[in-house]
Amino acid sequence: MRPRRGKTFGLLIALALSLGYPPGAARAAGDRILVTNTREGTLTVISRDTHEVIKTLPAGRKPNRLALAPGGRRAYIINDGRKFVRIFDTRELRFTGRIRAGRDPYN
């Protein structure tokens, strides 16, 4: 039996927490730092080496937490008050999908 998507996300977050990657507003993914900008509704990617902004892109209403998948290829962004978690590809610098996570996964 295939698990529900909400349970899948819960497992991903539990795995991230157990590996020392608790959800937060900023995380390092390789040579890049990802920062959620809650008030602006954006995600900013910053170079760890130069501290320059590489890209800022729309991330939906109130993005306020993110967690990295092991290996750092994907980031999972939580938007406060939304039923979905957005998936961000840290190499291609674009959102690639979303996971249904139940009502208000931030809380």
Protein Blocks (a to p, Z undefined) as FASTA:
>chain_A
ZZdfklmmmmmmmmmmmnopacdfbdcehjaccdddfknopacdddfklopafbdcdebj
hiabdcddehjlaccdddehiabdcdddfklopafbdcdebjhklZZ
